[in-house]
Amino acid sequence: MKTRSKYTWRITSSLAPLALIIVLLICLPSPPYPEAEELPSPGVGGATFDLYAMFGEQILAPSRGISSTFYNVDVRNICDSDAHVELSVSCESPFFQVAVHPQTVNPGKGKGSARARVELHCDPQTPEGEVGWTRLVGRRGEEEHRIWLKVTALSSQPKLEFSRGVALTGEGYTDPELQVFTGKALTWKIAATNQGGAEDIYELGYQANFPCQVTFRDRSGRKIDKVKLHGVTRNLLYAKPFELKAEVVPLAELPKNQPQTLSFTLGPGEQSSSVASLEARVMNPGMLFCVNDLSGLRPHPHQVMPGETTSFIFHLSNLDAQTTDIELTLSGQRQDWKVDLERKTIQSLPPGETEQVYLEVTPPKDARVGEILFLDVSAESGTGRRETLQVAVEVTGTRNIYYFSIDSMNPEYLYLNREGTGPGSEGDWLMPNLHAFLESGVNYTNAKCYLPSATDMNHTNALAGTLTGTQGIYMVGGTYARFTEHDEVIARSNSMEQMYYGEEGKPLKRIYEVAKEQTGGKALCGFWSNKDWLANLEGEKTVEIIGNSERWPFFFMPPWKYRAAGDPQSDENPQDRLSASFGDCCMHSNNAEETTIPTMLGQFDLYLAFRFLNMPISLLFGKVPGMHAEDRYIAESFIRSVLEEDPDVCYVNLADLDNTGHFTGASWFLEEWEPGGKKGIENDRSRFSPWPRREECLDILREADLLFGEFIRLLKDRGVYDNSIIVFLSDHGMENAKDPEEGYQFIDLREILRKNGFLHREDYFESGGTEINLIWCDDPTKTELIEKVLEDYTVEDKELGTVHPLCVINRQEMRDGVDYGKFGRVRPRELYSEYWINHPEAREGQRWPNLFVFPLYNYQQAAHGDIFATGNNAVGIKLGIKLAESVIIGMPGTHGGLQTTSIPLIFKAPAGYPLYSGGTEYDGEVEVGDIAPTIYRIMGWPFPENVDGKPLQARGR
């Protein structure tokens, strides 16, 4: 495998002494320099030097004698100067004493740097939790710059979380927070950590509102009641988890269908009185359970149109200590309704085991809207236990609505042949089930998503009919609430609490909320995706069924481990060439000092770090299905929900193509690929980058097409297909990024601005990466200058010559729009949030960017290490360590900008709706925000005020 020779990822334990020597040399302060006469010429932004601390945050444990630390700070020249820099330091807290040595440094000529050392000591009586903000100031003549350093006095702080098990070897998923008890002990995998600075021993315990026995066990199965936990490491602030299991057995029969709560506790410790808790719930499903039992967890009469079929699943559990038979009886049937109970006897059911029985119900074709059938189902066991529940089916005139999305799918895939190497034809399509679906719907061949062309915003736009600016989320995973006086970034996860529009900040209404209003609350809603954060975001309000990699239906299997992302079950050649490793294809900086050396010194798990950086990424995904289950798991979870609860408004998002594609690239642009010299396409090579793997995404698309076909067959088998609205779409496309290995430039916005005299955190804040970067700057003059620097920036492309690779959109352009010609356009108000721009402090606050920056020509922008501490980045990755800002990360496959806005869109209206005739095409430009208003028009529902789109047109080619 080709590797970057400048990197130092492949390490062995024999290098540890050398690494220690290097670290000691790094930590030594630079010697003082004599005064220099020359003063530099400032750049556009005015800065001739800056201050940089690789690890600017520490934790001390003064009560345990850990009361001193130091920070290495580099004084770096920006322009050619040998003028000295005077340093001074102060701390805001009276409990900390600080000093800097030396107080005068000279970075030397050119772009040199000099190192100073800030030493800090805290009083042994420093209160726990006290934060000492230290301000280091550098002065060169009249020029002055600052950097804030943070220290927290925290000897011990317990924390409990649900765990996926030991990294790379455990189960790879978390256990459900709510579990059903049928007689077998329940278990939860838990990770215990100490977020303080010193070792501590904590008590394990629990609290419960029901009688139960709780046993804690370590990885070897040994019973434990205490755990010894080390504190966080010095630089990376890594808290190594202690993996354990909690076993719970109720000591008395619990009330049926009433979840009971218990909390596992960690603490107090020998050094801390703090106690961490983690809540779980236990439920008795009874001998006979149905999730839509009218007296149960989610009482809900199934809504069904005349002549259509709905279904229920009954779960029968043996709660007794001996094997038994269970007999089912059904009452309430009517002669004109078809009612089919799969079976009436469960034979020889062992203790603690559960089996399921299907019930299908079909009202007559002439049934009246509002007519209800109540069915009583009884179960009686051979041990004398008897239970009864009631379900209901209501005839409705409201059609079902289904969105089916393949995340990150470029529409060109629709037209490829089975092999993926050229145009397809009848009988030789890459995605034959989708081609069959074209006969039922209108194919919009020029459909676009909104900017940023990314996940969170465009699924919401499809559900709400909104522009990104209207719905209020501008980044994947999370956004920024504020920037403090200490240059600290306060981030927050994306939430529907950010979805407000207009000057008054009215809450957004999606199709879920509208369906509830128009059906008097009868519409059952669901969202499924193997992007866990996305399903949790869309499921915050109104949505009853949330399906993701770690939330699945009762009595459903947990996600399975798989060999490698990109090798789904339907892959005819599962031995494709594996993806590159994270260290090879994603790291764009020499990170020895920032990560490898601290890891070798025990700041992070050396074995885990080595595996993470060197194992093919596709194998890593397979080992942690709770982070991203296969598409098939999500599709089967959705189908299970249809069979069990028959939701009325559904959104299914299969995300393997996006998740894998960030590391294995995209394959739709045929002109990009060159033959690999061997039979087959698995060795073909992209001319942009050595890292894309052509076959992986094609295999994922073949599998996704199979799953779409299974979904369509299910609807047809239930007689639901003709009456339903079905939308096939994607949220954005993907392209392969030009890589330095092929002679292309990797674009680092922070470095571009630094060379022009603008300092990150002092003049502006920046976040993002790949194709979405955001800039905040409170000074309008500086904002204008920053915009000009970036727009004027050029690269020498080896095919195209000199190009301007950056599109920079300011607030005025966000509001008015801007045309980029062949690359596309920014629509008026597409990126403009009237509410958040004018009310940044409202509702816990959210800072809307002053500038959006998108690259062109397949270039990508750097994501810096500090961004990955929050998860607010283009791929939603969140790491449990404090990576240095100088760690620079990119992805082989990218999206977010103007070149990845094309999406597939196929709209199937209900049968007999003439405007959207099946088998037709429309080649005018349409948008993802046009979907919801089209559905509203067909359903006869009023448009919410937040709708920006317009109903899809469908006449003409």
Residue, then its C-alpha position, 0 to 999 in steps of 0.5 A: m500500500k502506498t504511504r506518505s513517507k513523511y508520516t510517522w504512523r507506523i511505529t513500534s515500541s522500540l521507538a519509544p525511547l527516541a520519542l521520549i528524547i524528542v519530547l524532552l527536546i520539544c519541551l525545552p524553552s528557546p534561549p533568549y535572543p538579542e534585540a533586533e532593529e528591523l521591524p517587519s512590514p505587516g500583511v493585509g491583516g496586520a499581524t507579523f507573528d502569532l502565538y500557538a500552543m499545541f495543547g492549550e488545556q490542562i487538568l490538575a489535581p491539587s488535592r493529590g499533589i498534582s499542582s504544576t504544569f507547563y505549556n509550550v507556546d510557539v512564537r511564529n513569524i508570519c513575514d520575513s523579520d528577525a525582530h524580537v517579541e516580548l512576552s508577558v503572562s497573567c492569570e484571572s484566578p487568584f489560585f494560580q501563579v504563572a510565569v513565562h520563560p524566556q520573556t523575550v524571544n526571536p523567531g529568527k529570519g523568514k518563517g521561523s519560530a521560537r518556543a517559550r514555556v508557560e509554567l503554572h502552579c496552583d495552590p493546594q487549597t484550590p477549590e475543585g472545579e476552579v478554572g484558571w484562564t491564563r492570558l499570554v501576550g506577545r508584543r513586537g513594537e506596537e503590535e500585540h497578540r494574545i493566546w488563552l491557556k486553560v487549566t482546571a483544578l479537578s482531582s476526580q470526576p466520575k462519568l458513566e456512559f452506555s458502551r459499545g464494549v471494548a474498542l474494536t473487539g467488543e459487541g460494537y453497539t450499545d444496549p437499549e436504554l429500555q429493555v423487556f424482562t421475560g425471565k432472563a437477566l438483563t445486561w447493560k454494557i457500561a463504560a466508567t471514566n474519570q474526568g479528573g486529573a488523578e487516580d481514584i477508586y469509586e463505589l459502584g451502586y444503583q437506585a431503583n423504584f422497583p425491587c431488583q438485584v443488580t450485579f456488576r462484572d468486569r470484562s473477565g466476568r468477576k463480580i466487582d463493587k469498586v473500580k479504580l480509574h486513572g485520570v485524564t492524560r496531560n495533553l490529549l485529555y483522554a480518559k481511558p474507559f473501564e468496561l463493565k456490565a451491569e446485570v439486573v434481575p427484578l425480584a417481583e413481577l412488574p406491572k405490565n407495559q409500565p417501564q420502571t426506572l433504575s440508575f447505575t451509579l459511580g461514586p463517591g470516590e476516595q478523592s471525590s464526593s461526586v456521583a455519576s449516574l446512568e439511567a436505564r429502564v425495565m419493562n414487563p411485556g407480559m405474556l402477550f405484548c403488542v406495541n399498539d395495544l390500546s392500553g399499552l406503550r403506544p396506543h394507536p389504531h392503525q389507519v388504513m384505506p379501504g381494501e388495503t392491508t395492515s398488520f400487527i405483531f403479537h409477542l408471546s413470552n413464557l414468563d414462568a419457570q417451565t416450558t409451556d404451550i400458549e393458546l391464542t383466541l381472537s374476537g371482534q371479527r366482522q364478516d365483511w372484514k378479512v382478519d387473518l391470524e397467522r397461528k393460534t398455538i405456540q407449542s413448547l415455549p421454553p422459559g424466558e423465550t419469546e415468539q411472535v405471531y402476525l395478524e393481518v386485517t383488510p377492510p372491504k373496498d367499500a368501507r366508510v371512512g371513520e369505520i373502526l374494527f376493535l379486535d380482542v386478542s387473548a392468550e392462555s398458557g398451560t400454566g394457567r396464565r391468561e392475558t387479553l389486549q385490544v387493537a384497532v383498525e380505523v378506515t381513513g381517507t388519508r394516503n400514506i407518505y413514504y420518503f426513501s433516500i439513498d444518502s449521497m447519491n449522484p443521479e448519474y448512478l441511475y444510468l450506469n450499467r450493471e458493472g458501473t463502467g458505462p451507460g446502462s440499458e434495458g436488462d443491464w442497469l446498475m439499479p434495476n428496481l429503481h428503473a422499474f419504479l420510473e414507470s410509476g413516477v416522474n423522473y426529475t432529471n435536474a433536481k438540486c439540493y440546497l447549500p450546504s449540500a450536506t446531510d442534516m439540512n437537506h433531509t429537513n428541507a425535504l420534510a419541510g419544504t424549506l431553504t437551509g436559511t429558513q430551517g436554521i441549521y448550517m452544519v452537520g452534527g452541530t453548530y456554534a452557540r457563542f465564542t467567549e471572551h477567552d476565545e473558547v468555542i461553545a458548541r451544541s448538537n443540532s436540534m429542532e430547537q434551532m429550527y426557527y424562521g422569520e423575524e419572530g422566530k416561529p417554530l418550523k413545521r415539517i410534514y410530520e407536524v402538518a400530518k398530525e394537525q390534519t389527521g387530528g393526531k392520528a398519523l403515526c410518524g417514523f424516521w430511520s437512518n444509520k446516521d444515528w445523530l440524524a434520526n435522533l434530530e428528526g425524531e425530537k418532535t412529533v415522530e413516534i418511531i425512531g430507527n437507527s444503528e442503536r435504536w430498534p424495535f422491541f424483540f428485534m436483533p441488535p445490529w450485526k458486525y460485518r466484514a467491511a463497509g462496501d462489501p454488503q451481503s449481496d456483493e458478488n465479489p466480497q474480496d474487493r480491495l479494502s479501503a486505505s487506512f485513516g492515517d494514509c488517506c485522511m491525514h494531511s499534516n505531519n502529526a508526530e509531535e501532535t499525536t503519535i508522541p503523546t500516544m507513545l507516552g501513554q496519553f492514549d491507548l497505543y494499541l487502539a491508536f495504532r489499529f485506528l490509524n493503520m487498519p483499513i477504514s472499511l474494516l473499522f466500520g464493520k467492527v462498530p455497527g452501533m456507529h453505523a449499521e449496514d443499510r440492510y439492517i436499517a431497511e429491515s428495521f423499517i420493514r419490521s416497523v411497517l409490519e408491526e405498527d404501519p406508520d403513516v408518514c415515513y422517511v427512510n435514509l440509507a447512508d452506507l453510500d455516504n458513510t463509506g464514500h467519504f473514505t472510498g470515494a464516488s464512482w459516477f464520473l466515468e471520465e475520472w477513472e483509469p483502468g487498473g491493469k487487471k480484469g475487473i474494475e476493483n483496481d481502477r484508479s481515480r486520476f484525482s486521488p489514489w484512495p478511492r475504491r470504485e467497486e465499494c460504492l457500486d456494491i452499496l448501490r446494488e444492495a440499496d437498490l435491492l432493499f428499495g425493491e423489497f420495500i416496493r414489494l411490501l407495499k404492493d403485497r399490502g395493497v398500499y402501493d397505488n394509493s401512496i405517495i412515494v418519493f425517492l431522493s437523496d440529500h446531496g451528491m459526492e465527488n472525489a477530492k484532488d489529493p496531494e499524492e497526485g500533485y494537487q494542492f490541499i487548501d487550508l483556510r486558516e493558513i491562507l489567512r495567517k499568511n495574510g496577517f489574520l489570526h484565528r480566534e483573534d481576528y475570526f473563528e473558522s470551522g468545517g472541512t472538506e467542502i463546508n467551511l464557515i467563518w465568523c468575524d464581528d468586524p465588518t472591515k476585517t470580514e470584507l478583507i478576509e473575503k477578498v483574500l480568499e476569493d483572490y486566492t489561486v492554485e496552479d492546477k496541473e490540468l486547468g492552470t491558474v484557478h480561483p478555487l474558493c467561493v465565498i458567500n457573505r451575508q448580503e449574498m446569502r440574502d440576495g443570492v449569487d450566480y456562479g455560472k456553470f457551477g450553479r448558484v446560491r439562491p436568494r435567502e438559501l443561506y440566510s437565516e433572518y431569525w438567527i442573524n438578528h437574534p444570535e442570543a435567543r433560545e440559548g443562542q446560535r451564531w450564524p456564519n458571516l461567510f460560507v466558503f465552498p471549494l470548486y474544481n474538486y478541491q477540498q478544505a482542511a478540517h483542523g483537529d480542534i473541530f473533531a472535539t465537538g463533532n461539528n464537521a462535515v461528516g459528523i465525526k466526534l473524537g474523545i480526545k483533544l486533538a491539536e489544531s495543527v492536525i489537519i484532516g481531509m477525506p477522499g470523498t467530499h460534498g457540501g459545495l456547489q458541485t455536489t448539489s445534483i440529486p436524484l428525484i423520482f416522485k410517484a403520486p397516487a394512482g389516478y392523479p393525472l398531473y404526475s403520470g408515471g414513466t415521464e421525465y421533467d428536465g427543468e430545474v427543481e429543488v429538494g424544497d419542492i417535495a413537501p409542497t407537492i405532497y401538501r397539494i395532493m393531500g389537500w393540506p394547507f402550506p405552512e408559512n415556512v414553505d419556500g418551495k413550490p409544487l413540482q411541475a411535471r409536464g414536458r420533458 
